[in-house]
Amino acid sequence: LADFKKKSTEEVVGILEKKVSATIERYQAIFDKKYLFKSLLGDSQRALHRFADQLNWVSDNFDKADNWSKQQRDSISWACRCVGTVEFSTKDEPLVKRFRKVTKDLTSIANGGYLDWIVL
């Protein structure tokens, strides 16, 4: 996580806040397709909701970020980076066509344990 090297805690938290905000905005796209989301298996729905709730918790608790360990901050960054690698749409395929693949990838990330330190 090169962007965190030699930065103050305040700078790191500022970077994280931007990453989390962008990730939440991007992630919201799957929930906006309610009719497709409802067709997912219950386990996937729960994992995706849990991950969204964890991201929202992070966003709501940046005022306490000074108390987060480096490992916790790094895990948030990695979670955001992983979501950022998912192709929600391409030139030829909008999200509606890629929905199953996207949600499969996001479910895998959600179940990856990045934010398991956040117990809601």
N, C-alpha and C positions, 0 to 999 in steps of 0.2 A: 504494500500500500504506500507507494512512493509519495503520494500527495500529503501524507501525514508526517513524514520525516522532518524533524527540526521545526515543527510548528508548535505554537503555543496551544494550550487546551482550548482557549477561546477560538482560535483559528480552526482547529480540528472540528469543534462543535459547529462552527459556521458552515464549514464544508459539508459536514454530515447533515445539517438541517436542509441544505439545498438538495442534497442527494435524496433524502427521505421524501421531501416535498415532491420532487420530480417522479420518484418511484410510486408514490401514492397516486399521483395524477395519472400515470401510465397504467397502473394496476386497476384503477377504477373502470377502465374500458371493458373489462370482462364482466363486471357487475352491471354495466349499462346495457348489456345484451341479456336482459332478464329471461327472455323466452329460451335462450340457449343455455344459460346458467342453470335453469331449473331442470334441464335434461341431463345434467351431470350426475354421476353417482354421489350418494350422500357423503361418502368418505372424502371425495374431492371437494365437494361444497364446503364441508366442515374445515378441511385443511386450508382452503383458500380464504374462508371467512376468518379463521384464527390468525392467519398471517396478516391479513388486512387489519385486524384488530391490534395485532402486535405493532405494526407500522404506525397505526394511529396513536397507540400508546407512546411510542418513541416521539412522535411529533408533538404530542401534548405534554411531554415531560422534559423538553430540552432545558428547562430552567433548572433541572436536577442533574444535567449531564456531567457536571464537575465531579459527581460521585460515581460515575460509571468508570469501570476499569478500562484499560487500553484494550483488553481482549473483548470486552462488550462493545466498545466503539468500533473495533475492527470487524466484529461479527455483523454489526449493522451495515457497515460499509460493504462487506462482502455480499450480504443479502441484496442490497441495492444494485450492486454490480451484476449479480446473477440475473436479476429481473431485467436489467438493462440489456442483457445479451439475447433475450427472447425476442424473436421477430414477430411482432403482433400482426403486421401486414407487410405485404410486398407490393411491388408494382403490379403484379398480375393477380395477387390474392389478397382481398381485404380480410379483416379480422373475422368476418362471418364465415368465410371459407376455411380459415386457419384455426377456428375456435377450439376444436378438439385438441390439436397439437399444442396450441398456446397454453390451454388450461392443463394439459398433461405436464408440460414443462414447468409451469408455475406451481402445480401441485408437488412436483418433485423438489422444487426449491423450498416450498412451504414446509415440506417434511424433512428438509435437510438439516434442521436443528440450529440454524443460524440465530434465531431469536428465541430459542427455548428458555433462555434465562429470564425472559419476560413471562411471568405467570399471571394470567388475568383471572 
